[in-house]
Amino acid sequence: MISVKKGIIIAGFGAIGKTTIGNKYNNVIDLDHASFKWLNEITEESKGTARYKNPEWPSNYYKALKQAQKEYDIILTSMPWFLIDYYEENNLNYHIVFPETNYIKIIKKRCYGRGNNKPFTDSVIKNLIEWRPLLKKYQDKLLYIKEDEYLEDCLARKGLLSLNVGFDIDYTLTIDDGYYKTFIENYIKENNLDYKYIIQTKEIKDMFDWSLEESKSFWRKERGNLIKEIPPNNKVIELLNEYKENGNNIYIITGRPTEYRDITIQWLEKNNVNYDELIMGDKLKLNSCLKYNVNIFYEDMPEVLQLLKGNNISARCVNDIK
């Protein structure tokens, strides 16, 4: 699953997802230095409380770090300055992953969400603010994690993790900027029908004051024509292509019936979507994600996101992409 040079050190800021990918991937280890520095057991709840230093610190950690470089592709560490200095002095292969500017609210939410206490959370925020200007001299080592992503996404996007990444099509790779309303209004006019627009919604049956049968009739007749020219979500397509260009496998999984496969392929080609596999007819996405071992999946429907998360798939809501 992971195909990277062994021994790459990722020094990551707090609450960006180190523990998650350390637990998820066999070739990644989360080597938290606090477990080596302090004698009492470290948990998320205990961070920020009184602790007792290990007399073997820090040589015990350096030893563990060197051993981990022999056994793992990626070693995750926190980023105190003494560690950064150690990496520099010993010419180690490392990167610093640091949050983009608009990350304070997200850090707070994630810290409290995983059980951290207020003193620890406050110290994380304080460091986030104070450290940013000090990182300028490490510019060639810096990877910025976006407001809408986790460490797993960032490393895959930058080519340090090689993963299987999936994308839905409708309302994910496509966007409704008024296109559906205009298309249906033209259909109504051309067919001398008398239906009025009600509300912007993903449910076409509820968009106009027509009957369920009439909306189904429209869908049967016009779905192919509608999806031929549906606008692309360029922001998401750009993200998809970045994943692909940096060594990840891309799986497009859609609930569209197989009869629309050719039209869908033409649309993907027209909009320069670079992918490996197109899977049709899977509305809930789970079976296809499990079959193709998808690690991260981008989707718009809350029920699908929840289903995937419940099966250890990193489901990302496309509406959160900045």
C-alpha positions as CSV (number, residue, x, y, z in Angstrom):
1,M,0.0,0.0,0.0
2,I,2.8,2.4,0.9
3,S,5.6,2.9,-1.5
4,V,8.1,5.4,-0.2
5,K,11.8,5.5,0.8
6,K,12.3,4.1,4.2
7,G,13.2,6.3,7.2
8,I,11.5,9.5,6.2
9,I,10.8,11.6,9.4
10,I,7.7,13.7,9.5
11,A,7.8,16.3,12.3
12,G,4.2,17.3,12.7
13,F,2.4,19.9,14.7
14,G,-0.2,18.7,17.3
15,A,-3.8,17.6,16.4
16,I,-3.2,17.1,12.7
17,G,-3.7,13.3,12.7
18,K,-0.3,11.7,13.5
19,T,-1.9,9.1,15.8
20,T,-4.5,8.2,13.2
21,I,-2.2,7.3,10.4
22,G,0.3,5.7,12.8
23,N,-2.5,3.3,13.8
24,K,-3.8,2.8,10.3
25,Y,-0.7,1.9,8.2
26,N,1.7,-0.8,9.0
27,N,4.7,1.0,7.6
28,V,4.1,4.2,9.6
29,I,5.0,4.6,13.2
30,D,4.0,7.5,15.5
31,L,7.1,7.9,17.7
32,D,5.8,10.3,20.3
33,H,8.8,11.7,22.2
34,A,6.7,12.3,25.3
35,S,6.5,8.5,25.9
36,F,10.3,8.4,26.1
37,K,10.8,11.7,28.1
38,W,8.4,10.9,30.9
39,L,8.1,8.0,33.2
40,N,4.4,8.1,33.9
41,E,2.0,6.8,31.2
42,I,1.1,9.3,28.5
43,T,-2.5,9.6,27.3
44,E,-4.4,12.3,25.5
45,E,-6.1,13.1,28.8
46,S,-2.8,13.4,30.8
47,K,-1.1,15.8,28.4
48,G,-0.6,19.1,30.2
49,T,-0.5,17.5,33.7
50,A,2.5,17.0,36.1
51,R,5.0,14.3,34.9
52,Y,8.4,12.8,35.9
53,K,11.4,12.8,33.5
54,N,13.1,9.6,32.4
55,P,16.8,9.8,33.4
56,E,17.8,8.2,30.0
57,W,16.2,11.0,28.1
58,P,17.0,12.1,25.3
59,S,19.4,9.3,24.3
60,N,16.7,6.7,24.6
61,Y,14.6,8.6,22.0
62,Y,17.5,9.0,19.6
63,K,18.2,5.3,19.8
64,A,14.5,4.4,19.1
65,L,14.4,6.9,16.2
66,K,17.4,5.3,14.5
67,Q,15.9,1.9,14.9
68,A,12.6,3.1,13.5
69,Q,14.3,4.4,10.4
70,K,15.4,0.9,9.6
71,E,12.0,-0.6,10.1
72,Y,9.5,1.9,8.8
73,D,8.9,4.0,5.7
74,I,7.6,7.0,7.7
75,I,8.4,8.0,11.3
76,L,6.0,10.5,12.8
77,T,7.4,12.8,15.6
78,S,6.3,16.0,17.2
79,M,8.3,19.1,16.5
80,P,10.1,20.6,19.5
81,W,13.1,22.6,18.4
82,F,15.7,20.3,19.9
83,L,14.5,17.5,17.6
84,I,14.6,19.8,14.5
85,D,18.1,20.7,15.5
86,Y,19.0,17.0,15.9
87,Y,17.7,16.2,12.4
88,E,19.6,19.1,10.9
89,E,22.9,18.3,12.7
90,N,22.7,14.6,11.7
91,N,21.6,15.3,8.1
92,L,18.4,13.2,8.5
93,N,15.7,13.0,5.8
94,Y,12.8,14.9,7.4
95,H,9.9,17.2,6.7
96,I,8.0,19.6,8.9
97,V,4.2,19.6,8.5
98,F,2.6,22.8,9.8
99,P,-0.9,24.1,9.7
100,E,-1.9,26.9,7.3
101,T,-2.9,30.2,8.8
102,N,-6.7,29.6,9.3
103,Y,-6.2,26.6,11.6
104,I,-6.7,27.8,15.1
105,K,-10.4,26.9,15.4
106,I,-9.8,23.5,13.9
107,I,-6.9,22.7,16.2
108,K,-9.1,23.6,19.2
109,K,-11.9,21.5,18.0
110,R,-9.7,18.5,17.4
111,C,-7.8,18.8,20.7
112,Y,-11.0,18.8,22.7
113,G,-12.6,16.2,20.5
114,R,-9.8,13.7,21.3
115,G,-9.9,14.4,25.1
116,N,-7.1,16.9,25.6
117,N,-7.5,19.2,28.6
118,K,-7.5,23.0,28.4
119,P,-3.9,23.7,29.5
120,F,-2.6,21.4,26.8
121,T,-4.9,22.8,24.1
122,D,-3.9,26.4,25.1
123,S,-0.2,25.5,24.8
124,V,-0.8,24.0,21.3
125,I,-2.5,27.2,20.2
126,K,0.2,29.3,21.7
127,N,2.9,27.3,19.9
128,L,1.0,27.5,16.6
129,I,1.1,31.3,16.8
130,E,4.7,31.7,18.1
131,W,6.4,29.1,15.9
132,R,5.0,30.2,12.5
133,P,7.6,33.1,12.0
134,L,10.4,30.9,13.3
135,L,9.9,28.3,10.6
136,K,11.0,30.5,7.8
137,K,14.6,29.2,7.9
138,Y,13.3,25.7,7.3
139,Q,11.3,26.7,4.2
140,D,12.8,23.8,2.1
141,K,11.6,21.3,4.7
142,L,8.1,22.7,5.2
143,L,4.8,21.1,4.1
144,Y,1.7,23.1,4.9
145,I,-1.4,21.2,5.8
146,K,-4.5,22.8,4.4
147,E,-7.4,24.0,6.6
148,D,-9.7,21.2,5.3
149,E,-7.3,18.2,5.5
150,Y,-5.5,15.8,7.9
151,L,-1.9,14.6,7.9
152,E,-2.9,11.5,5.9
153,D,-4.3,13.7,3.0
154,C,-1.3,16.0,3.1
155,L,1.3,13.3,2.9
156,A,-0.5,11.5,0.0
157,R,-1.1,14.8,-1.8
158,K,2.7,15.5,-1.6
159,G,3.7,12.0,-2.6
160,L,5.1,10.8,0.7
161,L,2.3,8.2,1.0
162,S,1.1,6.3,-2.0
163,L,-2.6,5.6,-1.3
164,N,-5.8,4.6,-3.1
165,V,-8.0,7.7,-3.2
166,G,-11.6,7.7,-4.3
167,F,-14.0,10.4,-5.6
168,D,-17.7,10.5,-6.2
169,I,-18.9,12.4,-9.3
170,D,-22.2,14.2,-8.9
171,Y,-21.9,17.2,-6.5
172,T,-18.2,16.2,-5.9
173,L,-16.4,16.4,-9.3
174,T,-19.4,18.3,-10.6
175,I,-21.0,21.5,-9.3
176,D,-24.5,22.9,-9.6
177,D,-24.1,26.6,-10.2
178,G,-27.7,26.9,-11.4
179,Y,-27.2,24.5,-14.2
180,Y,-29.9,22.0,-13.2
181,K,-32.5,24.8,-12.8
182,T,-31.7,26.3,-16.2
183,F,-31.7,22.9,-17.9
184,I,-35.1,21.9,-16.4
185,E,-36.7,25.2,-17.2
186,N,-35.7,24.8,-20.8
187,Y,-37.1,21.3,-20.8
188,I,-40.4,22.6,-19.3
189,K,-40.6,25.4,-21.9
190,E,-39.8,23.1,-24.9
191,N,-42.5,20.6,-23.8
192,N,-45.2,23.3,-23.1
193,L,-45.4,22.3,-19.4
194,D,-46.4,24.6,-16.6
195,Y,-44.2,23.9,-13.6
196,K,-42.6,26.5,-11.3
197,Y,-39.3,26.5,-9.6
198,I,-39.5,26.0,-5.8
199,I,-36.1,25.6,-4.2
200,Q,-32.4,24.8,-4.8
201,T,-31.9,21.2,-3.8
202,K,-30.1,18.1,-4.9
203,E,-33.4,16.3,-5.2
204,I,-34.7,17.1,-8.7
205,K,-38.2,15.8,-7.7
206,D,-38.4,18.6,-5.2
207,M,-36.9,21.4,-7.3
208,F,-40.1,22.2,-9.2
209,D,-43.8,21.9,-8.3
210,W,-44.2,18.9,-10.6
211,S,-45.5,15.4,-9.7
212,L,-43.1,12.6,-8.8
213,E,-44.1,10.8,-12.0
214,E,-43.3,13.9,-14.1
215,S,-39.9,14.3,-12.5
216,K,-39.2,10.6,-13.1
217,S,-40.2,11.0,-16.7
218,F,-37.8,13.9,-17.1
219,W,-35.0,11.9,-15.5
220,R,-35.6,8.9,-17.9
221,K,-35.6,11.1,-21.0
222,E,-33.0,13.7,-20.2
223,R,-30.5,12.4,-17.7
224,G,-28.0,11.6,-20.4
225,N,-28.2,15.0,-22.0
226,L,-28.1,16.7,-18.6
227,I,-24.9,15.0,-17.4
228,K,-23.1,15.7,-20.7
229,E,-22.6,19.3,-20.0
230,I,-22.8,19.5,-16.2
231,P,-20.2,22.0,-14.9
232,P,-17.0,20.7,-13.3
233,N,-15.9,21.4,-9.8
234,N,-12.4,22.6,-10.8
235,K,-11.2,22.9,-7.2
236,V,-11.9,19.2,-6.5
237,I,-10.6,18.1,-9.9
238,E,-7.4,20.0,-9.2
239,L,-7.0,18.2,-5.9
240,L,-7.7,14.8,-7.6
241,N,-5.0,15.5,-10.2
242,E,-2.5,16.5,-7.6
243,Y,-3.1,13.2,-5.8
244,K,-2.6,11.3,-9.1
245,E,0.5,13.3,-10.2
246,N,2.2,12.4,-6.9
247,G,1.8,8.6,-7.2
248,N,-1.6,7.8,-5.8
249,N,-4.2,5.5,-7.4
250,I,-7.5,7.3,-8.3
251,Y,-10.8,5.5,-8.2
252,I,-13.9,7.3,-9.4
253,I,-17.0,5.6,-7.8
254,T,-20.5,6.8,-8.8
255,G,-24.1,5.7,-8.3
256,R,-24.8,6.5,-12.0
257,P,-26.1,3.4,-13.9
258,T,-23.7,1.7,-16.3
259,E,-25.8,2.8,-19.3
260,Y,-24.2,6.3,-18.8
261,R,-20.6,5.0,-18.7
262,D,-19.6,6.3,-22.2
263,I,-21.1,9.7,-21.5
264,T,-19.3,9.8,-18.1
265,I,-16.0,8.8,-19.7
266,Q,-16.3,11.6,-22.3
267,W,-17.1,14.1,-19.6
268,L,-14.1,13.0,-17.5
269,E,-11.8,13.3,-20.5
270,K,-13.2,16.7,-21.5
271,N,-12.5,18.0,-18.0
272,N,-9.0,16.6,-17.8
273,V,-9.7,14.2,-14.9
274,N,-6.8,11.8,-14.5
275,Y,-7.9,8.5,-13.0
276,D,-7.2,4.8,-12.9
277,E,-10.6,3.1,-12.5
278,L,-14.3,4.2,-13.1
279,I,-16.8,2.2,-11.1
280,M,-20.5,2.7,-11.9
281,G,-23.7,1.8,-10.1
282,D,-22.5,1.9,-6.5
283,K,-24.6,4.5,-4.7
284,L,-23.3,3.8,-1.2
285,K,-19.7,3.4,-2.3
286,L,-18.8,1.0,0.4
287,N,-18.5,-2.2,-1.6
288,S,-16.3,-0.6,-4.2
289,C,-14.1,1.1,-1.6
290,L,-13.6,-2.2,0.2
291,K,-12.9,-4.0,-3.1
292,Y,-10.3,-1.5,-4.2
293,N,-8.9,-0.9,-0.7
294,V,-9.7,2.8,-0.9
295,N,-8.0,4.8,1.9
296,I,-9.5,8.2,1.4
297,F,-12.8,9.0,-0.3
298,Y,-14.3,12.4,-1.2
299,E,-18.1,12.5,-1.2
300,D,-21.0,15.0,-0.6
301,M,-23.7,12.8,0.9
302,P,-23.7,12.7,4.8
303,E,-25.1,9.1,5.0
304,V,-22.3,7.8,2.7
305,L,-19.6,9.7,4.6
306,Q,-20.9,8.2,7.8
307,L,-21.0,4.6,6.4
308,L,-17.4,4.9,5.1
309,K,-16.1,6.3,8.3
310,G,-17.7,3.4,10.2
311,N,-15.6,1.0,8.0
312,N,-12.2,2.7,8.7
313,I,-12.2,4.6,5.4
314,S,-11.1,8.3,5.7
315,A,-14.2,9.9,4.3
316,R,-13.9,13.6,3.4
317,C,-16.8,15.9,2.9
318,V,-16.3,17.7,-0.4
319,N,-18.2,20.7,1.0
320,D,-15.3,21.3,3.4
321,I,-12.7,21.7,0.7
322,K,-11.4,25.3,0.7
